[in-house]
Amino acid sequence: MGYDLVIFDNDGVLVDSEPLANNVLAGYLTELGHPTTYEEAVRDYMGAAVHRVHDLVQERTGERLPADFDETLHARTCAAFEQELKPVPGVEEVLGALTAHGIGYCLVSSGSHERIRVAHRVAGLDGWFEEEWIFSADDVGEGNPAPDLCLHAARQMGVEPARCVVIDDSPRGIEAAAAAGMDVYGYTALLPAEQLPGATGYFGDMMQLPLILQLPV
């Protein structure tokens, strides 16, 4: 095992939330007069903090989103999670293998701590993560693609960046991990490898990850 810490992205890697969240976002933006398809939401916002939505809409249209945009988006996203959210297939086996071999892990997310906890409760992953292993873009000055969040997580977990590996499914997350000086593997369940440039390697089935990390399941 070449790493002391495995840093998981949350949305799309631990919980199968990207289709739900991006459908909600596309629908809400369209409702507000900014027509957005699901594919455009994935392309423009996946892996980014919500301030990117505000910035891009204003840049493109000169208009500001409503003051309660974040609150409403959060409520609608959590409601969708409550109805349909599932864990990514195989992720509990991966977490179990890491635990069995004494390998540290944590998560980083562009979502808020509340959104992360709602997602984990609904998906049944809340028993796998201590509070101090959960890091949100809200905890740092700048989210993806800046390296701040990955570096913050490594620092808080007491591991040098070079001893960390990041598992992410978004181009901005992969860019952030690489900028932090960490190896990063692109999970290609939603986006193909050619849309996730710069990763150390790629895999499309979570059950492949223990083999990549040289861990028997």
N, C-alpha and C positions, 0 to 999 in steps of 0.2 A: 504494500500500500504506500503510494508515494505522497499522500496528503495527510495532514493532521486535522483538517476541518473541511466538511462539505457544506457549501452554502447553496441552499435551494431558493430559486425564485418561487413565489407562491402561486400566483394565478397562471394556470395552464401547465404547471409542473407538479405541484402538490394537489391542487384542486382543479377540476375541469371547468373553470369559470370563464375562460376567455370568450367562448361563443355567447354565453348568457350576458356577460358584461358589455360586450361590444354591440350586441343587438339592442340592449337597453340604451346605450349611449347614442347609437345611430338614430333610434326612434325618438329620443328626447331632443336631439339637435334638429331633426327634421320638423318636429312639432313646433320648435321655436323659430322656424323659418330659415334654417340652415340645412338644406337637404343633404343627407349623408346616408350612404349605403353601409351595410355591415362590412363589406370588403374595404371601403374607405376608412371606416373606424379602425379596423385592424391595421391597415397600412399607416395611418397617421398618428394613432394614439396608443397602440398596444405597447405595453412595457413602460409607458411614461406616466408621470404624476399628472393629476387633474389640471394643474396650472397650464400644461401644454394645450389643453382644449381651449382655455380662455385665450391664450396667446395666439394660437393659430386662427381661431375664429375672428379675433380682432384684426389680425394681420391681413386676413383675406377679405373681410367685409367692412372693417372700420367700426363695427358694432361691438358692444360689450354684452356678455351674457348676463342674465339676471343675477341679482345679488344672492338669491337663494339657490343658484344652480347646483353648487356642490352638495348642499343638504338634500335637495330633491333627487339628484342623481344617486346619492348614497342610499336613500330610502328605497328608490325603485330597484337598484341593484340588489340590495339585501332582500327585498321581497321576491325577486327572481331566484335568488340563491335558496331561500326557504322552500320554494316549490320544487326545484329541480337539481340542485348542486350535488355532485358526486365527487369522490376522490379520484385522482388519476389512477387507472388500473395498474396495480403492481407497486404503488408507492409505499404501502404499508409493509410489504415484504422487504423493500429496500431499507426503510427506516429500521426494521427489525434486524436486518443483517448488520447495519452500522452499529446499532446498539450492542448486538452480540459480540462484535469485535472491538468494542470500546473506542470507536471513531466518533469524534465530535461532529455535530451538525447543527445548523441553524437555518433561518430563512430571512430573506430580504424581500421587500415588496414596495411597489409604488402606492399601494393602498394604505388606508389608515389602519391603526391598531384595531379599531372596532370592526372594520370590514373583515380583517384577517380573522378575528375571533369568531365572528358570525359564520364565516365560510368554514372554519375548522369544526365548529360545533355541528353544523348541518351535515358536513361530510364525514364526521366521525373521526377527525384527526386531532381533536383537542387534547387527547391524552399523550400525544407524541412530542409536544413542544412546551417546554417551560417558558414562562413569560420572558425571562431574560435571554431566551434564544430567538426572540422575534424582533425584527428590526424593520421599521417603516421609513419611507422617504420623509415622513413628518419629523423624524428624529435628526435630520441633517439639513444643511443649507441648500443643497441642490441635489435633485434626483437624477435618474438616468437621462442621458448617457454619461453624466459625470461619474467619477469613481467614488464619490463621497460615501455612498451607502455601503458599498462593499468594504471599503477601508474601515468604516465605523464598525461594521459587524466583526471584522477580523480583530480589530483593536479590543472590542468589548469581550470577545471570546478568548483573547490572549494568544492569538496565533499570528505569525508573520504572514503577510500576503503571499509570499512565494510557496508557503505550505498549504495554501487554500486552493480548492477547486470549486467553481461555480457551475450550477446546472440551470440553464435559462432557455426560454423558448422565444425570445424577442430580440430583434436586432439591436435595440437600445440597451437591453440588459447585457448582451454579449459585448457590446462596445464598452460599457461601464466596467465590466469584469476585466477585460483586457487592459483598459486604462489603469486599473488598480494593480496590474502586474500579476494577475492570477490566471491560471489555466481555466478554461471555460468550455463546457460541452453543450452543444446546441441540441435541444430536444425538439424533434421535427414532427411531432404529432399534428401540429396545426400548420406550420409554415415549413416549406422545403429548405434543404440546406443552402441552396443558392440565394435564398432570401435572408440567410443568417450568416453573413460573411464574418470572417475573423475568428471563428471558434477553433479551439484545439482539435476538436473532433465532433462527430454527430452521431445520434442514435434516435430511433423512432419508437422503441418499445422500452418502457421503464424497467422491465425485467432484464434488459441488456446492461443496465448501469452497474450492478454488482460485478459483472465480468470486466467492464471497463476499469472499475476501481480495484479489480483483483480481489473481490470478496466473494466467497461462496454463499449462496442463499440457503 
